[in-house]
Amino acid sequence: MERKREICSPFFPRRNSLRKTSAEIVSEARQSLRVQSTQRPFTPRDGHRQLFGKSSVRVGHDNRPPSTFSLHAQNFDAPDSRPSSGTRLSPLDHKPKFPLPSDAEDAFKALPKPPADPLEVRRGRAGTRARLLRAGSLTTLPPVEGQTDVTQRLNPGQKPLSAKHHPSTDHTTVRSGPHKPRPHRAASESRIKQAGVDSGVRPTDCTTGRRTGDNATSTEEDAESSVWNNKIGPLLQQLESVAAGSVASALNLGGSEVSVDRLCDLCDGLHGTLAQADMLGRLCKRRSGILRTLFRLIDLNSARLNLHIGKLCLALCVSGNNLLNICKLIFQISRSESNDLLFQNNSIIDTLLGVLRNEDVSTSGEALLYCVGTLKFLSGNGAILRLLLYKNCIGVSQKLIQRLHTVEDTHFSIAGHIIVQLTATLRNLADHPDSRPHFVSFSLLSELCLVLRRHRKDQDICTNISRIYSKLSSYSECRLALAQTPDCYRLFLELLSKHRQKQDLVVRLLFTLGNLTAKSEEARLQLFQCKGCMDTVLQLYDSYQRRDASPHTPSRAGEPSPPGKPPAPPVSPQERDDVLVKLVRVLANMCIHPAVGPALANDAACMQLLMETLELRSVQESEELLVNVAATINNLSFYQEQSSVIRRSQVAITKLMLKLVLSSSMDAMLEATRVYGNMSQSKDVRDFIMQNKVHQFAVTLLDSKSSEMCFSACGVLTNLALDPPNRVRLSLEGAAAKLLDCLRDFGPGDWQLAGQACQALWNLIGGGSEKLLDAQESESLLEILTMYLDEEEALKWIENEDMRDYHKACWELEFLPVAQKLIKTLQPPQQTCE
């Protein structure tokens, strides 16, 4: 009795219907549309610590703030107790006298006192800084008549240095070499404590101070005078004395590390005494004398000492030029990586973050610039980076960004310079995994979008922010926060169009868009629906498509483009490919959405560019790009409507895929096989495959140890076996026997693959062609199917109960129906009695 032949079933990736089971979800992800992944763009570390790196658009501009300058005591304004009037007065013609340990009259008593008006007192003690004019950059001052060299003032017996010994103030950098271990520290601390000094330092906020009012009594003044006479005055005297000895040693080419240690200890002691007496900020009436002494020590040119001086000056709330120059001084120290350890062992970072919190851009913009620049350098050190996170640098940065949003147009330029440094700092912080919750909780991802809108023309800012996004968008919580930012997709497209020639910006924005569209259907649709989305993306594709004769010849700036084509970016072939890898990934992810895929499959320009890439590139030079292109075409091949461009291009695409199948790249072979699995539903494609002997490769791939490779090969063979003439040729290649081995090897662990192997076997032998299997093969297949159709036997090896339901669903939906159909073919027909 002859059985009726059932219709062979083609291999067709299923897109699911209303209700998705767990097996159907996996099947959809595996068999049809795939999200593409790629590596984050690599950013080489800039070995030179500068405000603006070599790739900055600010390099060469006259108004660019310098990274190198010279600072000396003469650059500072000693009387810092009042706002500057903008007019520099001529100095008095006399030499300052320093206090001596004898009973000589205290020289500091002659200094002017703060205004006695109670309102002025309250203002000063509240820390409010009135400024009449914005302080400019004071990197150098011309010598004025009557001014003496600091060495002569510290050592009246020494001859003054001639003018030629003064370093240039235009380009000489203050440098510091390696330091020896600090000796005699215990002895130094003992001497400080004997002077009645507590070395503990409390942090000081320049906007607050001790509570005083109209009822301040002379008792307070007497207490301050007592602290000054008994503690502060002696410390200043020791500072002057030790400094004078250090200068003398330096002039005699001897140097003295012990003196630097002693001066650092004295600065710490002074800082602690002022903090204990509540005299930091602008609360000390003789503050000018302290600053004057500290400024003189800067010419000793010790990085370690200058860091102590800078911290104390900032704690005393210097303003104007002095604030700027102190920030420059600290910036200079931070330029050398060898000084990073000084910042780790010093609470200066808290002080710098205080500057960021309190200073106003309109009056202290340049000081803020160098302060943030210092933090940028330090954030490149792993240990300090963790310290910055612990001290809430991200939260402080977010508040500063908000203040920078509101600056007036007259300060827009300096605000832009600050944001370049700030975003570079955040870029470094984004590397640490502990930073991600801070970026999310402070809404920084949305805040940075506002910065992009305001500074969309500034390539430095846009590039830094794109680096932050490319790092953070790889993580789900950050992707969600960014995706919830209104109009972020439209903003990214605008930047891609505006800065298409800047490869490092373009590649990172595309990488971010690829991350956003990797897991979110909503993101895929929102991006596609943005006005001009496909025009922008395809214009970028066209401009970065390499059409040069030699794949190893880099593009040249100013090279003429073909008529009607956008100018080619002046980048290397590898950089071009990197852009296209990220761009094609965006296309592959977008077309997963059912409303986007059909539109892209019918977009002639899109299909032409993808096919052109396959034609122009070789797997050897552009493997990742060709794999992504093949994956994108595979996704698009799902939408093969009668009138679609991809359907009309099936045979041409199949020809282009040959180079991938014949390559040595397993990834390229896998993606090409997936494309053949989809497109071999077409009779023309099946004929091409058989004519070019691609079926031999498909059979050979069944020997692969990769279940994905075997699954894809099974799909191709399933479709090829639809045509009766092909079955014998496939059998001669040993297809049936290899399918049997595949079923035996992978069946219990992958019921989808087992089901696909059964379908291929059914198409080969299910219509009366059992003779393609010999008796032993038929018996083995029957034995395997019998065992696999026993549910208890098939699922007994699964120990993980959480996975048991999933495997059972795959067994029931993917394997059971076709296996039952196949086993009927193998079983002998029952004889009927008449």
FIKEKE-493167 format. One line per field, with one value per residue (C-alpha): x, y negated, z negated; chain; residue number from 1. Coordinates in pm, whole numbers, plus 50000, padded with zeros to 5 digits. Example, Ala and Ser with C-alpha at 12.3 -4.5 7.8 and 13.67 -1.06 7.14 Angstrom:
px = [51230_51367]
py = [50450_50106]
pz = [49220_49286]
chain = [A_A]
resi = [1_2]
This chain:
px = [50000_50155_50153_50045_50343_50320_50432_50791_50833_51086_51316_51162_51239_50917_50803_50562_50215_49999_50125_50494_50612_50964_51067_50922_51107_51437_51346_51280_51610_51801_51644_51556_51641_51960_52097_52455_52729_53063_53351_53351_53577_53924_54055_54434_54558_54714_55057_55089_54890_54760_54441_54368_54513_54666_54332_54154_54009_54138_54502_54659_54390_54520_54252_54322_54424_54784_54894_55247_55336_55567_55459_55659_55587_55580_55273_55059_54879_54977_54691_54405_54160_53977_53833_54060_53982_54148_54427_54770_54936_55310_55476_55621_55995_56098_56203_55963_56088_56008_55920_56210_56200_56308_56083_56073_55744_55512_55535_55198_55020_55088_54881_54541_54243_53917_53640_53497_53146_52928_52762_53101_53208_52904_52961_53323_53248_52971_53234_53064_53322_53243_53440_53440_53624_53685_54033_54244_54521_54825_55103_55360_55392_55654_55896_55807_56041_56141_56055_56330_56401_56255_56600_56732_56434_56485_56865_56962_57330_57298_57353_57038_57017_57059_56768_56914_56873_56499_56322_56097_55737_55602_55691_55899_55719_55760_55890_55965_56196_56171_56195_56390_56220_56143_56381_56329_55951_55891_56132_55959_55616_55750_55876_55541_55352_55589_55483_55124_55009_54756_54830_54471_54298_53927_53781_53684_53402_53464_53093_53055_53243_53208_52895_52952_52732_52693_52757_53115_53318_53673_53716_53708_53965_54184_54151_54253_54548_54650_54636_54829_55102_55140_55090_55051_55320_55590_55492_55526_55863_55980_55850_56049_56359_56354_56270_56565_56794_56649_56713_57069_57121_56974_57207_57502_57383_57346_56968_56792_56521_56512_56413_56126_56006_56022_55833_55561_55521_55504_55236_55036_55079_54969_54667_54569_54613_54397_54130_54130_54097_53820_54030_54021_53828_53825_53784_54139_54203_54573_54509_54708_55028_54982_54924_55222_55447_55302_55340_55711_55765_55646_55982_56145_55998_55905_55599_55530_55560_55358_55076_55062_55073_54796_54572_54618_54566_54241_54134_54196_53961_54192_54015_54081_54431_54549_54278_54363_54736_54692_54474_54742_55008_54820_54752_55126_55198_54935_55083_55354_55236_55520_55334_55013_55121_55134_54763_54679_54845_54693_54336_54374_54110_53840_53957_53948_53595_53505_53626_53399_53106_53145_53317_53122_53201_53154_53418_53645_53604_53973_54045_53769_53920_54257_54094_53888_54193_54376_54096_54104_54472_54426_54128_54366_54519_54322_54372_54276_53982_53833_53898_53712_53414_53414_53421_53119_53303_53018_52758_52975_53027_52655_52590_52866_52721_52385_52548_52734_52402_52305_52620_52580_52704_53001_53132_53030_53386_53540_53237_53310_53674_53560_53311_53585_53784_53478_53352_53703_53705_53364_53488_53763_53523_53287_53549_53489_53188_53098_53038_52730_52483_52608_52560_52204_52107_52235_52061_52392_52312_52019_52219_52490_52230_52151_52523_52530_52240_52399_52748_52660_52920_53204_53368_53579_53274_53072_53355_53407_53037_53018_53296_53097_52788_52978_53114_52794_52540_52678_52494_52118_52053_52244_52078_51738_51828_51960_51667_51426_51593_51358_51475_51814_51786_51716_52008_52247_52137_52190_52542_52618_52515_52697_53027_53034_53401_53509_53552_53615_53288_53086_53198_53106_52763_52689_52812_52577_52283_52366_52355_52025_51861_52008_51743_51460_51182_51078_51426_51433_51109_51184_51516_51368_51081_51311_51294_51573_51699_51767_51896_52155_52258_52287_52479_52726_52744_52812_53084_53271_53237_53586_53595_53969_54168_54395_54244_54567_54576_54446_54218_54376_54235_54093_54075_53805_53491_53292_53014_52714_52902_52981_53348_53549_53669_54050_54089_54260_54088_54068_53894_53648_53569_53520_53252_53077_53084_52897_52664_52566_52501_52246_52072_52072_51919_51663_51522_51423_51119_50830_50745_51105_51224_50995_51086_51459_51415_51251_51506_51708_51986_52030_52045_52284_52530_52522_52583_52857_53038_53027_53171_53448_53580_53757_53706_54076_54088_53734_53603_53388_53234_53138_52998_52779_52667_52571_52383_52194_52099_51991_51760_51623_51570_51289_51080_51069_50755_50687_50780_51067_51412_51576_51357_51456_51823_51829_52050_52296_52324_52372_52665_52826_52795_53022_53336_53218_53137_53476_53668_53861_53647_53394_53189_53170_53073_52803_52638_52653_52496_52216_52152_52144_51902_51656_51704_51708_51330_51364_51399_51648_51869_51850_51956_52251_52361_52355_52525_52809_52835_52760_52555_52881_52989_52651_52690_53046_52932_52727_53058_53105_53114_52911_52539_52469_52663_52487_52147_52209_52340_52029_51817_51992_51964_51597_51522_51752_51575_51246_51351_51353_51662_51861_51788_52003_52295_52266_52254_52566_52742_52643_52386_52148_52420_52561_52213_52174_52506_52398_52071_52254_52521_52312_51958_51915_52080_51917_51567_51542_51842_51705_51375_51548_51762_51445_51282_51580_51570_51196_51241_51514_51344_50986_50821_50919_51292_51391_51628_51859_51935_52086_51942_52186_52123_51746_51771_51987_51751_51451_51626_51720_51371_51208_51427_51378_51000_50986_50937_51075_51381_51438_51430_51580_51930_51815_51916_51830_51459_51444_51550_51331_51016_51206_51351_51015_50854_51122_51078_50701_50696_51012_51094_50790_50567_50830_50984_50646_50599_50947_50920_50604_50808_51059_50814_50689_50324_50079_49927_49549_49356_49091]
py = [50000_49677_49387_49046_48811_48517_48176_48091_47797_47524_47367_47033_46831_46789_46457_46503_46438_46326_46529_46613_46916_46930_47154_46914_46620_46809_46931_46578_46454_46747_46808_46468_46116_46067_45782_45705_45634_45465_45336_44988_44745_44738_44407_44391_44217_43877_43901_43524_43350_43038_42837_42924_43228_43243_43331_43032_42775_42512_42591_42295_42045_41722_41706_42058_42058_42179_42499_42368_42051_41919_41820_41628_41438_41113_41236_41228_40934_40934_40722_40955_40827_40586_40606_40481_40137_40214_39957_40071_39830_39767_39945_39750_39698_39907_40263_40476_40592_40937_41006_41128_41357_41059_40801_40599_40444_40681_40565_40713_40474_40199_40368_40210_40370_40470_40208_40140_40087_40366_40430_40471_40705_40921_40926_41023_41296_41434_41493_41286_41168_40831_40777_40453_40592_40943_41055_41117_41368_41248_41476_41198_40844_40591_40500_40173_39918_39988_40359_40591_40948_41204_41348_41007_40956_41291_41252_40885_40982_41151_40960_40934_41150_40972_40953_41220_41473_41430_41708_41612_41566_41660_42023_42155_42424_42462_42815_43043_43341_43657_43610_43801_43947_43677_43703_43577_43542_43650_43387_43122_43215_43205_42851_42741_42889_42718_42389_42470_42576_42847_42994_43109_42926_42878_42818_42457_42325_41971_41897_41957_41858_41810_41633_41269_40964_40614_40737_40854_40766_40669_41007_41172_40928_40993_41369_41330_41114_41376_41653_41434_41341_41685_41918_41763_41497_41743_41981_41706_41611_41970_41988_41676_41801_42151_42005_41767_42059_42260_41976_41945_42319_42310_42024_42222_42519_42727_42751_42873_43139_43101_42735_42829_43087_42824_42567_42821_42905_42537_42477_42768_42629_42283_42430_42628_42331_42106_42374_42434_42062_42030_41783_41942_41789_41410_41407_41326_40951_40996_41232_41016_41070_41445_41445_41222_41468_41766_41603_41544_41915_41999_41897_42191_42394_42706_42892_43044_42712_42526_42776_42700_42327_42361_42551_42295_41999_42151_42212_41840_41768_41574_41402_41226_41266_41455_41717_41753_41785_42035_42250_42218_42316_42633_42701_42686_42936_43177_43176_43416_43771_43805_43559_43764_43917_43568_43524_43866_43778_43431_43312_43062_43247_43145_42786_42801_42942_42653_42410_42580_42552_42188_41984_41787_41828_41460_41349_41652_41834_41877_41998_42257_42361_42447_42605_42842_42901_43024_43267_43389_43479_43644_43850_44034_44192_44498_44440_44072_44154_44371_44087_43843_44078_44111_43733_43691_43530_43632_43452_43140_43151_43173_42860_42674_42778_42638_42306_42303_42333_41989_41791_41479_41463_41251_41549_41817_41876_41938_42152_42364_42407_42517_42766_42922_42995_43101_43346_43490_43549_43717_43925_44064_44120_44312_44587_44695_44924_44746_44425_44552_44514_44156_44067_44199_44057_43707_43718_43639_43825_43590_43292_43362_43358_43000_42922_43072_42857_42541_42620_42819_42627_42709_43029_43074_43074_43294_43547_43567_43622_43881_44070_44062_44194_44466_44594_44577_44684_45038_45075_45115_44859_44591_44681_44640_44300_44178_44316_44127_43797_43604_43571_43735_43925_43611_43439_43723_43717_43342_43380_43662_43439_43131_43302_43583_43520_43574_43950_43992_43812_43988_44339_44290_44144_44437_44682_44519_44541_44905_44970_44787_44985_45321_45409_45160_45177_44827_44690_44853_44690_44350_44325_44427_44181_43883_43640_43705_44015_44236_43945_43863_44226_44311_43991_44088_44438_44298_44058_44326_44595_44666_44657_44603_44826_44957_45059_44959_44601_44352_44070_43730_43406_43199_43497_43425_43632_43780_43554_43558_43738_43592_43514_43807_43763_43736_44059_44395_44697_44863_44558_44557_44923_44860_44601_44836_45125_44909_44761_45097_45225_44946_45054_45419_45332_45087_45328_45574_45355_45478_45123_45039_45360_45351_44988_45062_45379_45164_44880_44898_44666_44870_45203_45061_44942_45276_45469_45225_45288_45663_45602_45356_45525_45852_46067_46057_45677_45600_45911_45744_45505_45780_45997_45705_45635_46001_46000_45687_45843_46156_45946_45763_46090_46170_45897_46047_45893_45936_45579_45532_45433_45714_45974_45844_45852_46206_46366_46075_46090_46468_46422_46161_46398_46652_46472_46509_46879_46948_46747_46884_46683_46895_46588_46486_46841_46853_46526_46614_46954_46780_46557_46864_47028_46741_46669_47033_47025_46881_47133_46907_46894_47272_47323_47085_47271_47608_47477_47326_47634_47432_47731_47919_47655_47676_48052_48010_47757_48031_48161_47840_47856_47534_47590_47253_47353_47689_47524_47281_47558_47765_47472_47450_47825_47819_47575_47738_48072_47917_47984_48358_48337_48197_48485_48741_48497_48414_48783_48848_48587_48785_48531_48787_48960_48629_48510_48832_48766_48408_48532_48783_48537_48226_48357_48379_48041_47843_47944_47664_47803_48156_48043_47872_48178_48391_48149_48170_48551_48549_48340_48580_48915_48845_48902_49257_49189_49398_49578_49280_49429_49775_50028_49950_49574_49628_49850_49596_49312_49512_49597_49233_49104_49367_49266_48892_48924_49062_48745_48884_49024_48708_48468_48682_48534_48180_48116_47747_47725_47364_47474_47784_47598_47418_47740_47909_47627_47654_48033_48004_47723_47760_48131_48346_48269_48327_48626_48803_48739_48871_49190_49285_49279_49522_49770_50048_50016_50235_50519_50518_50849_50911]
pz = [50000_50113_49873_49990_50014_49779_49893_49806_49573_49650_49397_49309_48999_48806_48677_48400_48358_48079_47790_47761_47574_47438_47726_47982_47835_47862_48208_48326_48191_48334_48670_48801_48691_48492_48287_48382_48131_48177_47970_47819_48009_47860_47725_47699_47388_47440_47284_47243_46974_47141_47122_47485_47659_48005_48166_48011_48247_48004_48080_48256_48155_48006_47735_47611_47242_47210_47038_46979_46793_46522_46173_45911_45594_45789_45979_45666_45509_45142_44999_45088_44826_45056_45406_45680_45817_46146_46085_45970_45727_45717_45423_45134_45149_44853_44776_44572_44236_44106_43741_43529_43226_43007_42847_43166_43251_43438_43797_43882_43645_43893_44165_44243_44075_44247_44254_43909_44038_43889_44226_44390_44111_44163_44537_44497_44249_44462_44727_44999_45247_45400_45718_45912_46212_46339_46261_46565_46614_46424_46540_46529_46402_46511_46232_46066_45919_45562_45574_45453_45542_45303_45235_45132_44903_44737_44726_44703_44721_45058_45380_45594_45903_46233_46472_46692_46413_46404_46593_46882_46774_47116_47152_46862_46664_46290_46254_45967_45968_45761_45387_45128_44818_44564_44264_43911_43948_43591_43464_43680_43550_43194_43242_43384_43094_42849_43007_42909_43259_43330_43673_43727_44015_44047_44395_44454_44671_44795_44790_44414_44103_43733_43615_43539_43537_43410_43053_43116_42809_42750_42579_42922_43053_42753_42810_43174_43076_42822_43085_43324_43074_42918_43216_43560_43532_43423_43702_43961_43817_43849_44206_44297_44121_44276_44618_44599_44522_44811_45057_44936_44977_45326_45428_45300_45512_45200_45168_44859_44855_44477_44519_44753_44502_44228_44437_44523_44156_44066_44333_44193_43845_43955_44133_43826_43592_43811_43838_43461_43395_43654_43852_44199_44485_44457_44080_43982_43963_44038_44326_44570_44375_44381_44757_44817_44633_44818_45160_45100_45044_45397_45545_45366_45653_45456_45584_45244_45062_45326_45286_44913_44989_45246_45009_44734_44968_45096_44736_44675_44967_45194_45479_45806_45948_45644_45680_46049_45986_45702_45931_46200_45947_45851_46218_46292_46018_46149_46500_46386_46316_46067_45845_45831_45503_45350_45425_45281_44952_44927_44868_45153_45359_45111_45145_45527_45522_45289_45555_45808_45570_45474_45743_46002_46371_46446_46195_46157_46489_46565_46211_46249_46580_46427_46124_46342_46561_46252_46172_46533_46503_46164_46281_46512_46203_46089_45717_45736_45962_45687_45443_45669_45684_45306_45266_45500_45788_46023_45811_45788_46166_46228_46020_46203_46541_46436_46345_46676_46860_46735_46814_47023_47380_47274_47075_47326_47447_47102_47011_47319_47213_46865_47010_47224_46908_46710_46972_47008_46632_46646_46938_46715_46424_46653_46681_46321_46266_45942_46139_46322_46033_45985_46353_46334_45995_46080_46422_46586_46907_46970_46846_47100_47378_47277_47301_47651_47762_47627_47757_48070_48272_48034_48159_47846_47618_47853_47879_47503_47439_47717_47538_47214_47392_47577_47244_47042_47307_47289_46957_46927_46652_46843_47173_47012_46865_47200_47398_47171_47260_47491_47852_47790_48120_48317_48145_48231_48596_48609_48472_48716_49003_48873_48786_49040_49116_48752_48742_48368_48292_48561_48466_48099_48169_48400_48137_47884_48123_48184_47810_47770_48052_47947_47689_47732_47990_47891_47959_48304_48404_48249_48428_48762_48730_48669_48957_49204_49020_49321_49529_49261_49206_49574_49654_49383_49527_49872_49753_49555_49824_49953_50330_50374_50604_50329_49995_49822_49953_49694_49797_49841_49709_49989_50226_50485_50450_50737_50867_50635_50360_50015_49951_49820_49459_49427_49231_49272_49428_49087_48940_49229_49174_48804_48882_49125_48876_48625_48886_49038_48686_48638_48961_48853_48516_48654_48911_48638_48573_48792_48900_48994_49159_49465_49533_49528_49737_50002_49981_50303_50177_49861_50043_50303_50037_49854_50175_50279_49951_50017_50361_50262_49949_49883_49575_49505_49464_49343_49170_48903_49154_49400_49121_49007_49362_49410_49078_49185_49519_49332_49114_49418_49607_49367_49534_49887_50022_50391_50481_50237_50356_50163_50334_50675_50569_50428_50694_50697_50317_50333_50570_50343_50047_50215_50098_49738_49776_49932_49671_49375_49132_48943_48855_49222_49324_49057_49162_49531_49457_49268_49570_49798_49556_49599_49966_50080_50060_50409_50694_50873_50565_50517_50876_50830_50516_50689_51003_50801_50575_50262_50144_50089_49836_49664_49620_49494_49233_49068_48932_48736_48359_48350_48304_48469_48780_48799_48753_49041_49267_49190_49303_49639_49696_49599_49879_50136_50082_50195_50556_50642_50868_50579_50338_50512_50543_50174_50085_50291_50081_49770_49649_49495_49295_49167_49069_48872_48692_48621_48471_48252_48132_48062_48012_47634_47577_47859_47960_48215_48400_48365_48516_48809_48881_48885_49128_49364_49344_49410_49724_49838_49773_49667_50007_50079_50108_49806_50037_49997_49655_49631_49390_49109_49134_49136_48828_48644_48728_48611_48285_48217_48296_48076_47783_47839_47869_47514_47314_46989_47165_47370_47075_46799_46834_46750_46388_46372_46291_46407_46756_46765_46869_47143_47287_47264_47462_47732_47744_47784_48038_48241_48240_48167_48473_48739_48559_48543_48914_48994_48788_48974_49293_49149_48996_49229_49330_49142_49345_49361_49358_49622]
chain = [A_A_A_A_A_A_A_A_A_A_A_A_A_A_A_A_A_A_A_A_A_A_A_A_A_A_A_A_A_A_A_A_A_A_A_A_A_A_A_A_A_A_A_A_A_A_A_A_A_A_A_A_A_A_A_A_A_A_A_A_A_A_A_A_A_A_A_A_A_A_A_A_A_A_A_A_A_A_A_A_A_A_A_A_A_A_A_A_A_A_A_A_A_A_A_A_A_A_A_A_A_A_A_A_A_A_A_A_A_A_A_A_A_A_A_A_A_A_A_A_A_A_A_A_A_A_A_A_A_A_A_A_A_A_A_A_A_A_A_A_A_A_A_A_A_A_A_A_A_A_A_A_A_A_A_A_A_A_A_A_A_A_A_A_A_A_A_A_A_A_A_A_A_A_A_A_A_A_A_A_A_A_A_A_A_A_A_A_A_A_A_A_A_A_A_A_A_A_A_A_A_A_A_A_A_A_A_A_A_A_A_A_A_A_A_A_A_A_A_A_A_A_A_A_A_A_A_A_A_A_A_A_A_A_A_A_A_A_A_A_A_A_A_A_A_A_A_A_A_A_A_A_A_A_A_A_A_A_A_A_A_A_A_A_A_A_A_A_A_A_A_A_A_A_A_A_A_A_A_A_A_A_A_A_A_A_A_A_A_A_A_A_A_A_A_A_A_A_A_A_A_A_A_A_A_A_A_A_A_A_A_A_A_A_A_A_A_A_A_A_A_A_A_A_A_A_A_A_A_A_A_A_A_A_A_A_A_A_A_A_A_A_A_A_A_A_A_A_A_A_A_A_A_A_A_A_A_A_A_A_A_A_A_A_A_A_A_A_A_A_A_A_A_A_A_A_A_A_A_A_A_A_A_A_A_A_A_A_A_A_A_A_A_A_A_A_A_A_A_A_A_A_A_A_A_A_A_A_A_A_A_A_A_A_A_A_A_A_A_A_A_A_A_A_A_A_A_A_A_A_A_A_A_A_A_A_A_A_A_A_A_A_A_A_A_A_A_A_A_A_A_A_A_A_A_A_A_A_A_A_A_A_A_A_A_A_A_A_A_A_A_A_A_A_A_A_A_A_A_A_A_A_A_A_A_A_A_A_A_A_A_A_A_A_A_A_A_A_A_A_A_A_A_A_A_A_A_A_A_A_A_A_A_A_A_A_A_A_A_A_A_A_A_A_A_A_A_A_A_A_A_A_A_A_A_A_A_A_A_A_A_A_A_A_A_A_A_A_A_A_A_A_A_A_A_A_A_A_A_A_A_A_A_A_A_A_A_A_A_A_A_A_A_A_A_A_A_A_A_A_A_A_A_A_A_A_A_A_A_A_A_A_A_A_A_A_A_A_A_A_A_A_A_A_A_A_A_A_A_A_A_A_A_A_A_A_A_A_A_A_A_A_A_A_A_A_A_A_A_A_A_A_A_A_A_A_A_A_A_A_A_A_A_A_A_A_A_A_A_A_A_A_A_A_A_A_A_A_A_A_A_A_A_A_A_A_A_A_A_A_A_A_A_A_A_A_A_A_A_A_A_A_A_A_A_A_A_A_A_A_A_A_A_A_A_A_A_A_A_A_A_A_A_A_A_A_A_A_A_A_A_A_A_A_A_A_A_A_A_A_A_A_A_A_A_A_A_A_A_A_A_A_A_A_A_A_A_A_A_A_A_A_A_A_A_A_A_A_A_A_A_A_A_A_A_A_A_A_A_A_A_A_A_A_A_A_A_A_A_A_A_A_A_A_A_A_A_A_A_A_A_A_A_A_A_A_A_A_A_A_A_A_A_A_A_A_A_A_A_A_A_A_A_A_A_A_A_A_A_A_A_A_A_A_A_A_A_A_A_A_A_A_A_A_A_A_A_A_A_A_A_A_A_A]
resi = [1_2_3_4_5_6_7_8_9_10_11_12_13_14_15_16_17_18_19_20_21_22_23_24_25_26_27_28_29_30_31_32_33_34_35_36_37_38_39_40_41_42_43_44_45_46_47_48_49_50_51_52_53_54_55_56_57_58_59_60_61_62_63_64_65_66_67_68_69_70_71_72_73_74_75_76_77_78_79_80_81_82_83_84_85_86_87_88_89_90_91_92_93_94_95_96_97_98_99_100_101_102_103_104_105_106_107_108_109_110_111_112_113_114_115_116_117_118_119_120_121_122_123_124_125_126_127_128_129_130_131_132_133_134_135_136_137_138_139_140_141_142_143_144_145_146_147_148_149_150_151_152_153_154_155_156_157_158_159_160_161_162_163_164_165_166_167_168_169_170_171_172_173_174_175_176_177_178_179_180_181_182_183_184_185_186_187_188_189_190_191_192_193_194_195_196_197_198_199_200_201_202_203_204_205_206_207_208_209_210_211_212_213_214_215_216_217_218_219_220_221_222_223_224_225_226_227_228_229_230_231_232_233_234_235_236_237_238_239_240_241_242_243_244_245_246_247_248_249_250_251_252_253_254_255_256_257_258_259_260_261_262_263_264_265_266_267_268_269_270_271_272_273_274_275_276_277_278_279_280_281_282_283_284_285_286_287_288_289_290_291_292_293_294_295_296_297_298_299_300_301_302_303_304_305_306_307_308_309_310_311_312_313_314_315_316_317_318_319_320_321_322_323_324_325_326_327_328_329_330_331_332_333_334_335_336_337_338_339_340_341_342_343_344_345_346_347_348_349_350_351_352_353_354_355_356_357_358_359_360_361_362_363_364_365_366_367_368_369_370_371_372_373_374_375_376_377_378_379_380_381_382_383_384_385_386_387_388_389_390_391_392_393_394_395_396_397_398_399_400_401_402_403_404_405_406_407_408_409_410_411_412_413_414_415_416_417_418_419_420_421_422_423_424_425_426_427_428_429_430_431_432_433_434_435_436_437_438_439_440_441_442_443_444_445_446_447_448_449_450_451_452_453_454_455_456_457_458_459_460_461_462_463_464_465_466_467_468_469_470_471_472_473_474_475_476_477_478_479_480_481_482_483_484_485_486_487_488_489_490_491_492_493_494_495_496_497_498_499_500_501_502_503_504_505_506_507_508_509_510_511_512_513_514_515_516_517_518_519_520_521_522_523_524_525_526_527_528_529_530_531_532_533_534_535_536_537_538_539_540_541_542_543_544_545_546_547_548_549_550_551_552_553_554_555_556_557_558_559_560_561_562_563_564_565_566_567_568_569_570_571_572_573_574_575_576_577_578_579_580_581_582_583_584_585_586_587_588_589_590_591_592_593_594_595_596_597_598_599_600_601_602_603_604_605_606_607_608_609_610_611_612_613_614_615_616_617_618_619_620_621_622_623_624_625_626_627_628_629_630_631_632_633_634_635_636_637_638_639_640_641_642_643_644_645_646_647_648_649_650_651_652_653_654_655_656_657_658_659_660_661_662_663_664_665_666_667_668_669_670_671_672_673_674_675_676_677_678_679_680_681_682_683_684_685_686_687_688_689_690_691_692_693_694_695_696_697_698_699_700_701_702_703_704_705_706_707_708_709_710_711_712_713_714_715_716_717_718_719_720_721_722_723_724_725_726_727_728_729_730_731_732_733_734_735_736_737_738_739_740_741_742_743_744_745_746_747_748_749_750_751_752_753_754_755_756_757_758_759_760_761_762_763_764_765_766_767_768_769_770_771_772_773_774_775_776_777_778_779_780_781_782_783_784_785_786_787_788_789_790_791_792_793_794_795_796_797_798_799_800_801_802_803_804_805_806_807_808_809_810_811_812_813_814_815_816_817_818_819_820_821_822_823_824_825_826_827_828_829_830_831_832_833_834]
